[in-house]
């Protein structure tokens, strides 16, 4: 039986201001996303993509939950800059050691991890399959261009919209790292911020494609594939039953790292033998 929550949500666009720029952006998004435009907010649609003077917002109608928007300049996000990112658990998981590396984030979402990686100096291609989430992400990135701390990092970020499995299978040259952050199921979804939770859960939906993504990532020949998982969650299953070579643990999440065989045999054999007990510095991981 198909329930309402199994179906894609109904979405409409709404211009919150009659400013010409706002109206123009609304018309452009309506054409790009193939969404209807409404004259006033109503509950006919489950979600409203609201264009304001300052940003693009996603509203859940008939709900007291506040709007969702992509924001890299908030105090919450910028607090991460107080701690050295080089000692961050994410940096350790992707193998960052000071040299610029190329990373594909195949599950971009609202782009938090992708932006943190560019702040390290990594070149990041972020792929988001849902066009509404992608629109919110693009809006957040455009606003970050005007921030003195973020403007240089944004230049290292490339955004793509599409199916990550297909894009990964068509890569001519694999990146240094492929990063995956599939939706956590059940109670483990609490690892995400609450507002972003309902938006991603409703738009993207948990369709259990994490294993397929991991399989495609491993098949690219990429030297390092990193998967974010809930702290006590099981590793994503793959056809050959392969387990992570290394794990970096925080307080609520962990990163499972899969290395190419020659990498494991070459320089990481000693560390890999201890991999199941590798601990990250929990005070520097707040995902």
Secondary structure as UniProt FT lines:
FT   HELIX           4..6
FT   STRAND          11..15
FT   HELIX           20..33
FT   STRAND          36..38
FT   TURN            43..44
FT   STRAND          47..51
FT   STRAND          56..60
FT   TURN            61..62
FT   HELIX           75..78
FT   HELIX           79..81
FT   HELIX           85..87
FT   HELIX           89..93
FT   TURN            94..95
FT   STRAND          102..105
FT   TURN            109..110
FT   HELIX           112..120
FT   STRAND          123..128
FT   HELIX           131..144
FT   TURN            145..146
FT   TURN            148..150
FT   HELIX           151..154
FT   TURN            155..156
FT   STRAND          157..161
FT   HELIX           164..169
FT   STRAND          177..180
FT   HELIX           186..191
FT   HELIX           194..203
FT   HELIX           210..219
FT   TURN            220..221
FT   STRAND          224..230
FT   TURN            231..232
FT   TURN            239..240
FT   STRAND          246..249
FT   STRAND          253..259
FT   HELIX           261..266
FT   HELIX           269..272
FT   TURN            273..274
FT   HELIX           275..277
FT   HELIX           282..284
//
